[in-house]
């Protein structure tokens, strides 16, 4: 488990993380979300002892990171796939990590096989693609067989097969009872991976809840209806006390999850339905709704940059004339 208590980090007058209190629990995949500049990277660095908190506390299985003996056996992390010596082979990079934490050499072979890099184990890391670098970074996180794993943008640079693999890997690690903490800007991927969400904005905690509850609390759910017997259905729904909104193009909308009730009413009155579909917001829509006031950098798509200003190029300048005040050599 990772426990944060009043965690705060200031850089001069800038407050990057502000009194953050939460816990990352074992047995589930916890997603860590926030807009750019929200303080996610700073928080993760403080968890690993790379940055010192201005105030507050963070503990790894009840201990401060700098008190852990052989920390890779407690927590494995991927924060930056490029954080490796490019002149070393993949095998030697992992071997150095293993030797520094009392991890047997055979474990290097095991994690290289797990991430699919056995065939390039002797190649220098500087020649790796972004996706291969990600796999090597994940191998480093897995090296100590830790109970806690942290991943920052783990699918960056991976192909579809690699994305599917890392998604299933994180789920399987959580199913083993491990603590899995993952930060990503890919909402569609997070929706498929995470069970629980911790969301921050401008360094403050905005949400600490399950994926389902987060979407339900920060979005609108409704039932979309289409029927050739529109007026009749409206009469039936109004008579049953169901509030209906007409959204145009013959589509009716009813707030909430009332599809079964509406279907039963339509069947009782022999009304033909062409569509009866519950509509729920995506994680991305719910996230945008919650963090709208916490976004630090706003782009403006409604005001594209104008054309490049035209300007006169200076023409050829006349040379000195004989009547000018100058001296001939």
C-alpha positions in Angstrom: 0.0 0.0 0.0 1.1 3.6 -0.7 -0.2 6.1 1.9 -0.1 9.9 1.4 -0.8 12.2 4.3 -1.0 16.0 3.8 1.6 15.7 1.1 2.7 19.1 -0.1 5.5 20.4 -2.4 6.3 24.0 -3.1 8.8 25.4 -5.6 9.2 29.0 -4.4 5.7 30.5 -4.6 4.4 27.7 -6.8 2.5 25.0 -5.0 2.8 21.9 -7.1 1.1 19.5 -4.6 -1.2 20.8 -2.0 -2.1 18.8 1.2 -2.7 15.6 -0.7 -4.1 12.8 1.4 -5.1 9.4 -0.1 -4.1 5.7 -0.2 -3.3 3.4 -3.1 -4.6 0.0 -2.0 -3.6 -3.5 -3.0 -5.7 -5.9 -5.2 -6.9 -3.3 -7.7 -5.5 -1.1 -10.5 -5.6 2.5 -9.3 -5.5 5.2 -12.0 -3.9 8.5 -11.3 -5.4 11.3 -13.4 -5.1 15.1 -13.7 -4.5 17.8 -16.3 -1.1 18.8 -17.4 0.6 20.7 -14.5 -1.7 19.1 -11.9 1.2 17.7 -9.9 1.1 14.0 -10.9 4.8 13.6 -11.7 5.8 15.5 -8.6 3.6 13.3 -6.5 5.1 10.1 -8.0 8.6 11.4 -7.5 8.0 12.1 -3.8 6.6 8.6 -3.5 10.0 7.3 -4.6 12.1 9.7 -2.6 13.3 11.6 -5.7 11.8 14.8 -4.4 11.5 15.8 -0.8 8.1 17.0 0.4 7.8 20.5 1.8 5.2 19.1 4.2 3.3 15.9 4.8 4.3 12.3 4.6 4.4 9.4 2.1 4.9 5.8 3.2 5.5 2.6 1.2 4.1 -0.4 3.1 4.3 1.7 6.3 7.9 2.9 5.7 9.6 5.9 4.1 11.2 5.0 0.8 14.7 6.0 2.0 14.4 3.5 4.9 13.7 0.5 2.6 16.4 -2.0 2.3 16.7 -3.2 -1.3 13.8 -1.0 -2.4 13.2 -2.8 -5.7 11.9 -5.7 -3.7 9.2 -3.4 -2.3 8.3 -1.1 -5.1 9.0 -1.2 -8.8 8.5 2.0 -10.9 8.5 3.2 -14.5 8.7 7.0 -14.5 10.9 7.6 -17.5 11.7 5.0 -20.1 14.8 6.9 -21.1 16.4 6.8 -17.7 19.0 4.3 -18.5 22.7 4.1 -19.7 22.4 4.0 -23.5 25.8 2.4 -23.8 24.8 -0.7 -21.8 22.9 -3.7 -23.2 19.4 -4.4 -22.0 20.8 -7.3 -20.0 23.6 -5.3 -18.4 21.2 -2.5 -17.6 19.0 -4.9 -15.6 21.9 -6.7 -14.2 23.3 -3.5 -12.6 19.9 -2.9 -11.0 19.7 -6.4 -9.8 23.1 -6.4 -8.2 22.4 -3.1 -6.4 19.3 -4.7 -4.7 20.5 -8.2 -4.0 18.4 -9.7 -6.8 19.7 -13.0 -8.4 21.0 -12.9 -12.0 18.4 -15.5 -13.1 15.7 -12.9 -12.5 17.1 -10.7 -15.3 16.5 -13.5 -17.8 12.9 -14.0 -16.4 11.8 -10.3 -16.8 13.4 -10.0 -20.2 11.3 -13.0 -21.3 8.2 -11.5 -19.6 8.5 -8.2 -21.6 9.5 -9.9 -24.8 13.1 -8.6 -25.1 15.1 -11.8 -24.8 16.1 -11.7 -28.5 17.6 -8.2 -28.1 19.1 -8.6 -24.6 22.6 -8.0 -25.8 21.8 -4.9 -27.9 22.6 -1.5 -26.5 19.7 0.4 -25.1 20.5 3.6 -27.1 19.4 1.8 -30.3 16.0 0.9 -28.9 12.8 2.3 -30.2 10.5 4.1 -27.8 8.3 1.0 -27.4 11.3 -1.2 -26.7 12.5 1.3 -24.2 9.1 1.2 -22.5 9.4 -2.6 -22.3 12.8 -2.4 -20.8 11.6 0.1 -18.2 8.7 -2.2 -17.3 11.2 -5.1 -16.9 13.1 -2.9 -14.5 10.0 -2.3 -12.5 9.2 -6.0 -12.3 12.8 -7.0 -11.5 12.5 -7.3 -7.7 9.1 -9.1 -7.9 7.7 -6.2 -5.8 4.3 -6.0 -4.0 3.9 -2.4 -5.3 4.2 -1.2 -8.9 4.0 2.3 -10.3 3.8 3.1 -14.0 3.8 6.6 -15.6 2.4 6.5 -19.2 3.2 2.8 -19.6 1.7 2.4 -23.1 3.7 5.3 -24.5 5.3 4.1 -27.8 3.7 0.6 -27.6 2.0 -1.0 -30.6 -1.6 -2.4 -30.2 -0.3 -5.8 -29.2 2.0 -4.2 -26.6 -0.9 -2.0 -25.2 -3.0 -5.2 -24.9 -0.2 -6.9 -23.1 0.6 -4.2 -20.6 -3.1 -3.8 -19.8 -3.5 -7.5 -19.0 -0.2 -7.5 -17.1 -1.4 -4.7 -14.8 -4.7 -6.5 -14.2 -3.0 -9.8 -13.5 -0.6 -8.1 -11.0 -3.5 -6.6 -9.2 -5.3 -10.0 -9.2 -2.3 -11.4 -7.3 -3.0 -8.9 -4.5 -0.3 -6.4 -5.5 -0.7 -2.6 -5.4 -0.8 -1.2 -9.0 -0.7 2.6 -9.5 -0.8 3.9 -13.1 -0.8 7.4 -14.5 -1.9 8.1 -18.1 -3.5 10.7 -20.3 -5.1 8.0 -22.5 -8.6 8.0 -21.1 -9.8 5.2 -23.3 -7.1 2.9 -22.1 -7.5 4.0 -18.4 -11.2 3.1 -18.7 -10.3 -0.4 -19.7 -7.6 -0.9 -17.1 -8.4 0.9 -13.8 -10.8 -0.1 -11.1 -10.3 2.9 -8.9 -9.4 6.5 -9.7 -7.4 9.2 -7.8 -7.9 12.6 -9.6 -6.0 15.7 -8.8 -6.1 19.3 -10.2 -3.7 22.1 -9.3 -2.1 19.9 -6.7 -5.4 19.2 -4.8 -7.4 16.0 -4.5 -10.5 16.2 -6.7 -11.7 12.6 -6.5 -10.8 9.3 -4.8 -13.5 6.8 -5.9 -14.3 3.8 -8.0 -14.3 4.1 -11.8 -18.1 3.5 -12.0 -18.9 6.0 -9.3 -16.6 8.6 -10.8 -18.4 8.5 -14.2 -21.8 8.4 -12.5 -21.1 11.4 -10.3 -19.5 13.6 -13.0 -21.7 13.0 -16.0 -25.3 12.7 -17.2 -26.9 9.4 -17.9 -30.1 9.2 -20.0 -32.2 7.0 -22.2 -32.4 7.7 -25.9 -35.7 6.8 -27.6 -36.9 6.8 -31.2 -40.4 5.7 -32.3 -42.8 6.2 -35.2 -45.5 6.7 -32.6 -43.9 9.7 -31.0 -47.1 11.5 -29.8 -48.6 8.4 -28.4 -45.4 7.5 -26.5 -45.2 11.1 -25.1 -48.7 10.8 -23.8 -48.0 7.5 -22.1 -44.7 8.7 -20.5 -46.3 11.9 -19.3 -49.2 10.0 -17.8 -46.7 7.8 -15.9 -44.9 10.9 -14.6 -41.8 10.4 -16.7 -40.1 13.7 -17.7 -39.2 13.7 -21.4 -36.9 16.0 -23.4 -37.3 16.4 -27.2 -33.7 16.7 -28.6 -34.6 17.2 -32.2 -34.8 14.8 -35.3 -37.5 12.9 -33.6 -35.3 11.7 -30.7 -36.6 11.7 -27.1 -34.4 11.7 -24.0 -35.3 10.7 -20.5 -32.8 11.4 -17.7 -31.6 8.5 -15.5 -31.4 4.8 -16.2 -35.1 4.1 -16.9 -34.8 2.0 -20.0 -36.6 -1.1 -18.5 -39.5 1.0 -17.2 -39.9 2.8 -20.6 -39.7 -0.5 -22.5 -42.4 -2.0 -20.3 -44.7 1.0 -20.7 -44.2 0.8 -24.5 -45.0 -2.9 -24.5 -48.2 -2.5 -22.4 -49.5 0.1 -24.9 -48.3 -1.7 -28.0 -46.0 1.1 -29.1 -43.3 0.3 -31.6 -39.8 1.4 -30.6 -37.0 1.8 -33.1 -34.4 2.6 -30.4 -34.3 2.3 -26.6 -30.7 2.8 -25.6 -29.1 3.8 -22.2 -26.5 6.5 -22.8 -23.7 7.0 -20.3 -20.7 9.4 -20.5 -17.2 8.1 -21.2 -14.4 8.5 -18.7 -13.0 11.3 -20.8 -16.3 13.3 -20.6 -16.5 12.8 -16.9 -12.9 13.8 -16.4 -13.3 16.9 -18.5 -16.4 17.9 -16.5 -14.6 17.5 -13.1 -11.3 19.2 -14.1 -12.7 22.0 -16.2 -11.7 24.6 -13.5 -8.3 23.0 -12.9 -6.8 23.1 -16.3 -3.7 25.3 -16.4 -3.1 25.4 -20.1 -6.0 26.2 -22.4 -5.8 26.0 -26.2 -8.3 27.9 -28.3 -9.6 25.9 -31.2 -12.2 28.6 -32.2 -9.5 31.2 -33.0 -7.0 29.6 -35.4 -3.9 31.7 -36.0 -4.3 34.2 -38.8 -2.3 34.4 -42.0 1.4 35.3 -41.8 1.7 39.1 -42.0 3.0 40.4 -45.3 5.8 42.8 -45.1 7.9 44.7 -47.6 11.3 43.3 -48.2 13.9 46.1 -48.4 15.0 46.7 -52.0 18.6 47.2 -53.0 20.1 50.2 -51.2 22.0 52.8 -53.3 25.7 52.9 -52.9 27.6 56.1 -52.0 27.4 58.9 -54.6 30.3 61.1 -55.7 28.7 64.1 -54.0 28.5 62.3 -50.7 30.9 63.1 -47.9 33.3 60.1 -48.1 36.9 59.6 -48.9 38.1 57.6 -52.0 41.0 55.4 -51.4 
